[in-house]
Amino acid sequence: MINSKNFQAGFIGSLPIESGALAYAEARNVPDTFISIFKTSPIISKIIKDFDLRDSKGNIIDFKDFTLSIFKTPILIFRQKKGVKIKQIGSSETLEIIGYSDNRDQAVNLTNAVANAFIDFLGNAYRQEATTARYILEEQLLDVYKRLRLAKNAEERYKIKNNATNITSQSNGLVNLLYDLKTQRANAERFLKESTSQLNSIKKKLNTVPEFYKGEESFEANPNIIDNKNELRRLNVQLVSNLTELTPEHPDVKALLAQIDALGKIIKEELLKTFSSETIVRNPYYGTLIERYSDMEIDIVTYSVRKEVLDNIISKNYKELKDIAKKQRKLDDLTSEVGILNDRYRVIKTAIESAKVAEKTNTANAVIIQPATPSQYEKKDVFFPKKKKGLTAALVLGSMFGFFLVFLLEYVNDKITSEKDLILAISLPVLRTIPKIRKRFLKGKPPPEFIDHFWNIKTHLDLSFKKKETARVIVTTSTNRGEGKTLLCRYLTSVLAEAGQEVLLVDSNLRNPQIHKLFGFSNSVGLVDYLGDKKPLQEVILPTNYERLKIIPSGPVFYNPLKIINPVKLSELIQKVKAEFDYIFFDTPAIIDGNDALIISHCADIVLFVVASGYVSDNELQKTLKAIQKINPSFIGTIFNKAIVI
């Protein structure tokens, strides 16, 4: 029994697709695959060698003949008398092994040995698979280890190069700093709005004093005040920048604060000088407003500078935060690759350990359900007869079968195979039977006894035409191709020429011309050219080796002869040559090829019909003769041909 669901060991599943499944077969092909493995040389050859199995002649049995089939049964019975048959039980995954031997105990031992050898073969094969898998996995493990080491090195180099060792803390610190900077900027913006609002309010109140206009114009144009404002602006820019990195208690910060405070006092003094007048001096309220005016001017410079500087710093930190995000993504990719390779490394390590275990385990996908036992039905066992008895029985049975086959073929065969069959089939006389002849004689000069048959046919023609003074027109045809029409024309025309008759042989078989080959001519010009008005008649008539015999070849092959074969044109040809020749022969295609022969027969004086042995049935022959007799009833008779036909 075969376990088709466990073809592949667990460790094999860890291999990549390109390594191959390392499985013997798909589940649907299991029985056929295992039967094929049973028949292989390693298993059967081992059994033959272990048991020293020899045939009746003492030769070691060929492993190909040891696994039996219906065609090898004679080898089993008469020569080797030992073997096994393996077959599938129904459509299950169970195989049956049947052992044969002329010794019952040996048959049992052979059967069990084959089953055990197969299981051992499977176990070795699976251990080899495990070894192969381990080699592949070890190579993969080394490759993954190299890639893992490179990935870790790339991650560390990136951290060092991009200051990304503690990138999360950097990001968090930068976010907190941005929050503080935004808070400071919001405060600076709020204070700037408040200072601007208060300055506008003070101006409204001071607008009631005429001296204020003159003082404000002098204040705006005072170069000392302008320079001091610019210096105050510069110091505030430096102060805000220092405060992003230093504490308020730092000496540099304290020094800047002292300078800003001193510069503010100078601006106040300049402002008071600008707005000094009797009215303002006399009125303490306006003096207070002037003092507050100077404070607001200083505050506006301070907060506007602070807001501007903070905007720049915030923008810079935002850009830095984006750079940190890019670094984080790149670092995540590198870390992810390291993690994937780590996981792959652990999986392959585990698979290698599984493969090592499989190499030491005897695993097979088949189990013996029931060991072989001697047959319980001795009467149905294969009987190994003695050689002489076997040969005698085979001879008798073979002879009986041969006679039966001959009678059967004779019964079902309706072909005309003898002159007697031909006479029974038709009412026409059989002028002559042309006997068999070796093909090599037809290439040279046939023996005289063969040519004598054509002289006899010539005699029949002379008797038929004894009162005719003009040229005799004769058409030869047959039912099927290859029945010997051309053979008849070839030798009959040559016999007539030797007898002193002027003979013209016309190859009107435009479908499969042969006359030009028999007389050694090319077929470049011929009847086709004359019928198509391409050549005059005298240019297509060719002389032969026989003094009184001339031929008209067919000319180039014409694929639809019925388009060009014209009874009027053929009658015209006959009229032109009848004064020059005694006999005009037309070699035509077989009736089965088309109506060519029927059309040409219309112009003939008589028709010679050729029937070849074994070529035509009784029914076919009668249909053909009826068709020709409707066109031209002037039959002289039939020629029965047993010779090699052309």
C-alpha positions in Angstrom: 0.0 0.0 0.0 1.3 3.4 -1.0 0.9 6.5 1.2 0.5 9.2 -1.5 -0.1 12.0 1.0 3.4 11.7 2.5 5.6 11.9 -0.6 7.6 14.8 0.8 9.4 14.9 4.1 8.7 17.9 6.4 12.1 19.5 6.0 11.7 19.6 2.2 9.0 22.1 2.6 11.5 24.7 3.8 13.4 24.6 0.5 12.7 27.4 -2.0 10.8 26.6 -5.2 13.9 26.7 -7.4 15.4 23.8 -5.4 12.7 21.4 -6.6 10.1 19.5 -4.7 12.3 16.3 -4.5 9.1 14.3 -4.7 8.6 11.1 -6.8 5.2 11.9 -8.3 1.9 13.7 -7.8 -0.7 11.8 -5.9 -2.8 11.2 -9.0 0.1 9.4 -10.8 1.2 7.3 -7.8 0.3 3.8 -8.9 1.7 4.2 -12.4 4.9 5.8 -11.1 5.5 3.1 -8.5 4.8 0.3 -11.0 7.4 1.9 -13.3 9.9 2.0 -10.4 9.3 -1.7 -9.7 10.4 -2.5 -13.2 13.6 -0.6 -13.1 17.0 -2.3 -13.3 18.3 -1.6 -9.8 15.4 -3.5 -8.1 14.9 -6.4 -10.4 18.6 -6.9 -11.2 19.3 -7.3 -7.5 16.7 -10.0 -7.2 18.0 -11.8 -10.3 21.5 -11.7 -8.9 20.6 -12.7 -5.3 18.6 -15.7 -6.5 20.9 -16.5 -9.5 17.9 -16.8 -11.8 18.6 -18.5 -15.1 16.4 -19.5 -18.0 16.1 -23.1 -19.5 19.4 -22.6 -21.4 21.4 -21.5 -18.3 21.6 -17.8 -19.2 21.0 -15.1 -16.6 17.5 -13.8 -17.0 17.2 -10.3 -18.5 15.6 -7.9 -16.0 13.3 -6.5 -18.8 11.8 -10.0 -19.2 11.4 -10.7 -15.5 8.4 -8.3 -15.1 5.6 -10.1 -17.0 2.9 -8.9 -19.3 0.6 -10.7 -21.7 3.1 -10.5 -24.5 5.8 -12.0 -22.4 3.8 -15.1 -21.3 5.4 -17.3 -24.0 8.9 -16.4 -22.7 7.7 -17.2 -19.1 6.2 -20.6 -20.1 8.8 -21.9 -22.5 12.1 -20.4 -21.5 12.7 -18.7 -18.2 9.8 -20.0 -16.1 10.3 -17.3 -13.5 9.0 -13.8 -13.2 6.6 -11.4 -11.4 3.5 -9.5 -12.4 2.7 -6.1 -10.8 -0.8 -4.6 -11.1 -3.0 -2.0 -9.4 -6.0 -3.2 -7.5 -8.9 -1.3 -8.9 -8.4 2.5 -8.5 -6.8 2.2 -5.1 -3.3 3.0 -4.0 -2.6 -0.7 -3.4 -0.5 -2.9 -5.7 -0.5 -6.6 -6.0 2.7 -8.6 -6.8 2.3 -12.1 -8.2 5.3 -14.4 -8.4 5.7 -17.2 -11.0 8.1 -20.1 -10.9 8.2 -23.8 -11.6 9.1 -24.2 -7.9 6.2 -23.0 -5.6 8.5 -22.0 -2.7 10.7 -20.1 -5.0 7.7 -18.2 -6.3 6.8 -17.1 -2.8 10.4 -16.1 -2.0 10.7 -14.1 -5.2 7.5 -12.2 -4.6 8.5 -11.2 -1.0 12.0 -10.4 -2.1 10.7 -8.0 -4.8 8.4 -6.2 -2.3 11.2 -5.9 0.3 13.7 -4.8 -2.3 11.3 -2.1 -3.4 10.8 -0.8 0.1 14.6 -0.8 0.7 15.0 1.1 -2.6 12.5 3.7 -1.4 14.2 4.0 2.0 17.6 4.6 0.3 16.0 7.0 -2.1 14.5 9.1 0.6 17.7 9.1 2.6 19.5 10.3 -0.5 16.8 13.0 -0.8 17.5 14.1 2.8 21.2 14.3 2.1 20.7 16.3 -1.0 18.3 18.6 0.8 20.8 19.1 3.6 23.5 20.1 1.2 21.2 22.6 -0.5 20.1 24.0 2.9 23.6 24.3 4.2 24.6 26.3 1.1 21.6 28.5 1.7 22.4 28.9 5.4 25.9 30.1 4.5 24.5 32.6 2.0 21.9 33.9 4.5 24.6 34.2 7.2 26.8 36.3 4.8 23.8 38.5 3.9 22.8 38.8 7.6 26.3 40.0 8.6 26.4 42.5 5.8 22.9 43.8 6.8 24.0 44.3 10.4 27.2 46.1 9.4 25.2 48.4 7.1 22.8 49.2 10.0 25.7 50.1 12.4 27.5 52.2 9.7 24.3 54.1 9.0 23.7 54.8 12.7 27.3 56.1 13.2 27.4 58.1 10.0 24.0 59.8 10.5 24.1 60.2 14.2 21.2 57.8 14.5 22.3 55.7 17.5 19.5 57.1 19.7 17.3 58.6 17.0 14.1 58.2 19.0 15.4 60.3 21.8 16.6 62.9 19.3 13.2 63.0 17.8 11.4 63.3 21.2 13.9 66.0 22.3 13.4 68.0 19.2 9.6 67.8 19.5 9.8 69.0 23.1 12.1 71.9 22.0 9.7 72.8 19.2 6.9 72.9 21.8 8.9 75.3 24.0 9.9 77.5 21.1 6.3 77.8 19.8 5.3 78.8 23.3 8.0 81.5 23.5 7.0 82.7 20.0 3.3 82.9 21.0 4.3 84.9 24.1 6.5 87.2 22.1 3.7 87.7 19.6 1.2 88.4 22.4 3.6 90.9 24.1 4.3 92.6 20.8 0.6 93.1 20.2 0.1 94.4 23.7 3.0 96.8 23.4 1.9 98.0 20.0 -1.6 98.6 21.4 -0.4 100.5 24.4 2.0 102.6 22.2 -1.0 103.6 20.0 -3.0 104.5 23.1 -0.2 106.7 24.5 0.1 108.4 21.1 -3.6 109.3 21.1 -3.2 110.9 24.5 0.0 112.7 23.5 -1.6 114.0 20.3 -3.4 116.6 22.5 0.0 118.3 23.1 1.2 120.3 20.1 4.8 119.9 21.2 4.5 116.1 20.8 4.3 116.3 17.0 7.5 118.2 16.8 9.2 115.9 19.3 8.0 112.7 17.5 9.4 113.9 14.2 12.7 114.8 15.9 12.7 111.4 17.6 12.1 109.4 14.4 14.9 111.4 12.7 17.4 111.3 15.6 20.5 109.3 14.3 21.5 108.4 17.9 18.1 106.9 18.5 18.2 105.0 15.2 21.6 103.6 15.9 20.7 102.7 19.4 17.5 100.9 18.2 19.5 98.9 15.7 22.0 98.0 18.4 19.2 97.0 20.7 17.8 94.8 17.9 21.1 93.1 17.4 21.6 92.5 21.1 18.1 91.0 21.3 18.8 88.7 18.4 21.9 87.4 20.1 20.1 87.1 23.4 17.3 84.9 21.9 19.8 82.7 20.1 21.8 82.2 23.3 18.7 81.4 25.3 18.0 78.4 23.0 21.2 76.9 24.2 22.1 78.6 27.5 20.3 79.2 30.8 19.3 82.7 32.0 22.0 82.4 34.7 24.8 82.0 32.2 27.4 84.8 32.3 27.0 85.5 28.6 23.2 85.8 28.9 23.6 88.1 32.0 26.1 90.3 30.1 23.7 90.7 27.2 20.8 91.6 29.5 23.0 94.3 31.2 23.9 95.7 27.8 20.2 95.7 26.7 19.1 97.4 29.9 21.8 100.1 29.6 20.9 100.7 25.9 17.3 101.0 26.9 18.1 103.7 29.4 20.1 105.6 26.8 17.1 105.5 24.4 14.8 106.8 27.2 17.1 109.7 27.9 17.3 110.6 24.2 13.5 110.4 24.1 13.0 112.7 27.1 15.4 115.2 25.6 13.5 115.2 22.3 10.1 115.8 24.0 11.3 118.2 26.7 9.3 121.5 26.9 7.7 123.7 29.4 4.3 122.2 29.0 5.5 118.6 29.5 7.8 119.7 32.4 5.1 121.5 34.1 2.6 118.6 33.7 3.8 115.4 35.5 1.1 113.3 33.7 2.6 114.0 30.3 6.0 113.2 31.6 4.8 109.8 32.7 3.2 109.2 29.3 6.6 110.1 27.6 8.4 107.6 29.8 5.9 104.9 29.0 6.1 105.8 25.3 9.9 105.1 25.5 9.3 101.8 27.3 6.8 100.6 24.6 9.3 101.5 21.9 11.9 99.4 23.5 9.5 96.5 24.1 8.3 96.6 20.5 11.9 96.3 19.3 12.6 93.5 21.8 9.5 91.4 21.1 9.5 91.8 17.3 13.2 90.7 17.2 12.4 87.8 19.5 9.4 86.7 17.3 11.5 86.9 14.1 14.4 84.9 15.6 12.0 82.3 17.0 10.4 81.9 13.6 13.7 81.1 12.1 14.7 78.7 14.8 11.3 76.9 14.6 11.6 76.6 10.8 15.2 75.2 11.2 14.0 72.6 13.8 11.1 71.5 11.6 13.5 70.8 8.8 15.7 68.9 11.2 12.7 66.9 12.4 11.9 65.9 8.8 15.5 64.8 8.3 15.2 62.7 11.5 12.0 61.1 10.0 13.9 60.2 6.8 16.7 58.7 8.9 14.1 56.7 10.9 12.5 55.2 7.8 15.9 54.2 6.4 16.9 52.8 9.7 13.6 50.9 9.9 14.3 49.3 6.5 17.7 48.2 7.5 16.5 46.8 10.8 13.6 45.0 9.0 16.1 43.4 6.6 18.2 42.2 9.6 15.0 40.8 11.2 13.9 38.9 8.1 17.4 37.4 7.6 17.5 36.4 11.2 14.2 34.6 10.9 15.3 32.9 7.7 18.5 31.8 9.3 16.6 30.2 12.2 14.2 28.4 9.8 17.0 26.9 7.7 18.9 25.9 10.8 15.8 24.0 12.0 15.3 22.4 8.5 18.9 21.2 8.5 18.4 19.4 11.8 15.3 17.8 10.4 17.2 16.7 7.3 20.0 15.2 9.5 17.3 13.2 11.4 15.8 12.0 8.1 19.2 10.8 6.9 19.4 8.4 9.8 15.7 7.3 9.6 14.5 4.4 7.3 11.5 6.1 5.7 9.5 4.7 2.9 6.1 5.6 1.4 5.0 1.9 1.1 4.2 -0.9 3.4 3.5 -4.6 2.9 -0.1 -5.4 3.8 0.2 -9.1 3.4 3.3 -11.2 2.6 3.2 -13.6 -0.3 1.9 -17.1 0.3 1.7 -20.1 -2.0 -1.3 -20.1 -4.3 -4.4 -21.8 -2.9 -5.8 -22.6 -6.3 -3.3 -25.0 -7.8 -5.7 -25.8 -10.7 -5.6 -22.2 -11.9 -1.8 -21.9 -11.6 0.3 -21.3 -14.7 1.3 -24.7 -16.1 4.8 -25.0 -17.4 4.6 -27.7 -20.1 7.4 -29.7 -21.6 9.1 -28.1 -24.6 8.1 -30.8 -27.1 4.5 -30.8 -26.0 4.4 -27.1 -26.1 5.9 -26.9 -29.7 3.4 -29.6 -30.8 0.5 -27.8 -29.3 1.6 -24.5 -30.8 2.0 -26.1 -34.3 -1.5 -27.6 -34.2 -3.1 -24.4 -32.9 -1.2 -22.3 -35.3 -2.1 -24.4 -38.3 -5.8 -24.4 -37.3 -5.7 -20.6 -37.0 -3.9 -20.2 -40.3 -6.4 -22.3 -42.2 -9.3 -20.4 -40.5 -7.6 -17.0 -41.4 -7.2 -18.1 -45.1 -10.8 -19.2 -45.5 -12.0 -16.0 -43.7 -9.9 -13.8 -46.1 -11.2 -15.7 -49.1 -14.7 -15.3 -47.9 -14.6 -11.5 -47.3 -12.4 -10.7 -50.4 -14.5 -9.7 -53.4 -11.6 -8.7 -55.7 -11.1 -10.4 -59.1 -8.0 -12.5 -58.7 -8.3 -15.0 -61.5 -9.4 -15.3 -65.1 -12.3 -17.4 -64.0 -13.5 -14.6 -61.7 -13.3 -12.2 -64.6 -15.3 -14.4 -67.0 -18.0 -14.8 -64.4 -18.2 -11.1 -63.7 -18.6 -9.8 -67.3 -20.0 -10.9 -70.6 -17.0 -9.6 -72.7 -14.4 -12.1 -74.0 -11.0 -12.2 -72.3 -8.5 -11.8 -75.1 -5.4 -12.7 -73.2 -4.0 -13.2 -69.7 -0.6 -11.5 -69.3 1.4 -13.7 -66.9 3.6 -12.5 -64.0 7.1 -11.4 -64.9 10.1 -10.2 -62.8 10.4 -6.5 -62.7 14.0 -6.5 -63.8 13.0 -8.0 -67.2 10.7 -5.1 -67.9 13.6 -2.7 -67.6 15.5 -4.5 -70.4 14.2 -6.8 -73.2 11.5 -9.1 -71.9 11.8 -12.8 -72.7 10.1 -14.0 -76.0 7.5 -16.0 -74.2 6.2 -12.9 -72.5 6.1 -10.9 -75.8 4.2 -13.8 -77.4 1.1 -12.8 -75.5 1.1 -9.4 -77.2 1.5 -11.0 -80.6 -1.7 -13.0 -79.8 -3.5 -9.7 -78.9 -2.2 -8.3 -82.2 -3.9 -11.2 -84.0 -7.2 -10.4 -82.4 -6.9 -6.8 -83.6 -6.1 -7.9 -87.1 -9.2 -10.0 -87.2 -11.3 -7.2 -85.8 -10.1 -4.7 -88.4 -9.7 -7.0 -91.4 -12.1 -5.0 -93.6 -11.1 -1.5 -92.3 -8.8 0.4 -94.7 -8.3 3.6 -92.7 -6.3 4.0 -89.4 -7.6 2.1 -86.5 -8.2 4.2 -83.3 -7.8 2.2 -80.1 -8.3 3.4 -76.5 -6.9 1.5 -73.5 -8.4 2.1 -70.0 -9.1 0.4 -66.7 -11.2 0.9 -63.5 -8.4 1.8 -61.1 -4.9 3.2 -61.3 -2.0 0.8 -61.8 -3.8 -2.0 -63.6 -1.4 -2.0 -66.6 -2.8 0.1 -69.3 0.5 1.7 -70.1 2.3 -1.7 -70.0 -0.2 -3.0 -72.6 0.3 0.1 -74.8 4.1 -0.1 -74.6 4.5 -3.7 -75.8 1.4 -3.9 -78.1 2.5 -0.9 -80.1 6.1 -2.1 -80.4 4.8 -5.5 -81.6 2.6 -3.9 -84.2 5.6 -1.7 -85.4 7.8 -4.8 -85.7 5.0 -6.4 -87.8 5.3 -3.5 -90.3 2.4 -1.4 -89.2 2.8 2.4 -88.8 1.8 3.1 -85.2 1.2 6.4 -83.2 0.9 6.2 -79.4 -0.7 9.2 -77.8 -0.3 9.7 -74.0 -3.6 11.2 -73.1 -3.2 10.5 -69.4 -2.7 14.1 -68.5 -3.1 13.4 -64.7 -0.2 10.9 -64.3 1.7 10.5 -67.6 4.2 7.6 -68.0 4.8 7.0 -71.8 7.6 9.5 -72.0 9.5 7.7 -69.2 9.2 4.3 -71.0 10.7 5.7 -74.2 13.3 8.0 -72.5 11.9 11.4 -73.5 11.3 14.6 -71.5 7.8 15.7 -71.1 8.4 19.4 -72.0 6.1 19.3 -75.0 3.2 17.1 -76.0 -0.6 16.7 -76.3 -1.3 19.6 -73.8 0.5 22.0 -76.2 -1.4 20.9 -79.2 -4.8 21.0 -77.5 -4.0 24.4 -76.1 -3.0 25.7 -79.6 0.5 26.4 -78.4 2.3 24.0 -80.8 1.4 22.5 -84.2 0.8 18.8 -84.4 4.0 17.9 -86.2 6.1 19.4 -83.4 4.6 17.2 -80.7 5.0 13.9 -82.7 8.3 12.3 -81.7 10.1 9.3 -83.2 11.2 6.3 -81.1 13.8 3.5 -81.4 11.2 1.5 -83.3 11.3 2.7 -87.0 7.5 2.5 -87.5 6.5 3.7 -83.9 6.0 7.3 -83.0 4.6 8.9 -79.8 2.9 12.1 -78.6 3.8 12.6 -74.9 1.3 14.2 -72.6 3.3 17.4 -72.2 3.4 19.3 -68.9 1.1 18.0 -66.2 -2.3 19.7 -66.4 -4.2 19.8 -63.1 -7.7 20.0 -64.6 -7.6 18.0 -67.8 -11.3 18.2 -68.5 -10.8 21.9 -69.3 -8.6 21.1 -72.2 -9.7 17.7 -73.5 -12.0 18.5 -76.4 -13.6 15.7 -78.5 -13.6 18.1 -81.6 -9.9 18.8 -81.2 -9.2 15.1 -80.7 -11.2 14.2 -83.8 -9.2 16.8 -85.7 -5.9 15.2 -84.5 -7.1 11.8 -85.7 -8.1 13.2 -89.1 -4.7 14.8 -89.6 -2.7 11.6 -88.9 -5.0 8.8 -90.1 -3.5 8.9 -93.6 0.0 8.5 -92.2 -0.6 5.7 -89.6 -2.3 2.3 -89.5 -2.9 2.3 -85.7 -3.5 5.2 -83.3 -3.4 4.3 -79.6 -4.6 6.5 -76.8 -3.4 5.7 -73.3 -6.0 7.2 -70.9 -6.3 7.7 -67.1 -8.3 5.2 -65.0 -12.1 5.7 -64.9 -11.8 6.3 -61.1 -9.7 9.5 -61.8 -12.5 11.2 -63.8 -14.3 11.3 -67.1 -11.2 11.8 -69.3 -11.3 8.2 -70.6 -15.0 8.4 -71.4 -14.6 11.5 -73.5 -11.6 10.1 -75.4 -13.4 6.7 -75.9 -16.1 8.6 -77.9 -13.4 9.1 -80.7 -12.2 5.4 -80.7 -13.1 2.5 -82.9 -12.7 0.0 -80.1 -11.8 0.0 -76.4 -9.3 -2.5 -74.8 -10.1 -2.8 -71.2 -7.4 -3.9 -68.7 -8.2 -5.7 -65.5 -5.4 -6.4 -63.0 -5.5 -9.3 -60.6 -6.6 -8.1 -57.1 -7.2 -4.5 -58.1 -11.0 -4.3 -58.8 -14.1 -5.9 -57.4 -16.9 -7.5 -59.4 -19.3 -4.6 -58.6 -16.8 -1.9 -59.5 -15.9 -3.6 -62.8 -19.5 -3.8 -63.9 -20.2 -0.2 -63.2 -17.2 0.9 -65.2 -18.1 -1.2 -68.2 -21.7 0.1 -68.2 -20.3 3.7 -68.2 -18.0 3.1 -71.2 -20.6 1.2 -73.2 -23.0 4.2 -73.0 -20.3 6.3 -74.7 -18.8 3.7 -77.1 -20.2 0.1 -77.2 -17.4 -1.1 -79.6 -15.5 -3.3 -77.1 -13.2 -5.8 -78.5 -12.6 -7.4 -75.1 -10.6 -7.3 -71.9 -7.0 -8.1 -71.0 -6.4 -9.8 -67.7 -3.1 -8.6 -66.3 -1.0 -10.6 -63.7 2.3 -8.9 -64.6 4.0 -6.1 -62.7 1.9 -3.1 -63.6 2.9 0.4 -64.5 
